[in-house]
């Protein structure tokens, strides 16, 4: 019989399988059509290639957030930023 986890065991023995979930960005991608996914992938490439900083940066996580939100895909720039830097639940 499997023993239920306790707070102490969960705090001391991290089980990566149980805590890894797709992040909001990955879940958003599952709702898109193929042509939208291709455009999103290109936008992500543009963000990664844009070497500007501050107001000189044309393509950013904030820009992508505004575009996605405008078209009904609710997501925050911090969620996008975490995903693009590999600090989300997907990794």
C-alpha positions in Angstrom: 0.0 0.0 0.0 1.3 3.4 -1.0 1.9 5.8 1.9 0.5 9.3 1.7 3.1 12.1 1.6 3.6 14.3 4.6 4.6 18.0 4.8 8.0 17.0 6.2 8.8 14.5 3.5 7.6 16.8 0.7 9.8 19.6 2.0 12.9 17.4 2.4 12.6 15.1 -0.6 11.8 17.0 -3.7 10.2 14.9 -6.5 10.9 16.8 -9.8 8.3 14.7 -11.6 5.5 15.9 -9.4 6.4 19.6 -9.5 7.1 19.9 -13.3 4.2 21.2 -15.2 3.8 23.0 -18.5 4.0 26.7 -17.9 1.5 29.2 -19.1 3.4 29.9 -22.3 3.4 26.2 -23.3 -0.3 25.9 -22.4 -1.0 29.0 -24.5 0.8 27.4 -27.5 -1.6 24.3 -27.3 -4.5 26.6 -28.1 -3.0 28.1 -31.2 -3.4 27.2 -34.8 -0.4 26.1 -36.8 0.1 29.4 -38.6 -0.1 31.2 -35.3 2.5 28.9 -33.8 4.8 29.6 -36.7 4.4 33.4 -36.2 4.9 33.0 -32.4 8.1 31.0 -33.0 9.3 33.8 -35.3 8.4 36.4 -32.7 10.4 34.5 -30.1 13.4 34.4 -32.5 13.1 38.2 -33.0 13.1 38.7 -29.2 16.2 36.6 -28.8 18.0 38.4 -31.7 17.1 42.0 -30.6 20.3 43.3 -28.9 18.8 46.7 -28.0 18.2 47.7 -24.4 15.6 49.8 -22.8 13.6 51.8 -25.3 16.0 50.8 -28.0 14.7 47.2 -27.8 12.0 46.7 -30.4 11.1 43.1 -29.7 10.7 42.2 -26.0 8.7 40.0 -23.7 6.6 43.0 -22.9 5.9 43.6 -26.6 4.9 39.9 -27.1 2.6 40.1 -24.1 0.8 43.1 -25.5 0.3 41.5 -28.9 -0.9 38.2 -27.4 -3.2 39.9 -24.9 -4.7 42.1 -27.7 -5.6 38.9 -29.5 -7.2 37.1 -26.6 -4.2 35.1 -25.3 -3.9 36.3 -21.7 -0.4 35.9 -20.4 2.1 38.0 -18.4 5.5 39.2 -19.6 7.1 37.6 -16.6 5.6 34.2 -17.7 7.0 34.7 -21.2 10.4 35.8 -19.8 10.7 32.8 -17.5 9.9 30.4 -20.3 12.4 32.0 -22.7 15.1 31.9 -20.1 14.4 28.3 -19.2 13.3 29.2 -15.6 9.7 27.9 -15.9 8.0 24.6 -15.1 8.7 23.2 -18.5 12.4 22.8 -18.0 
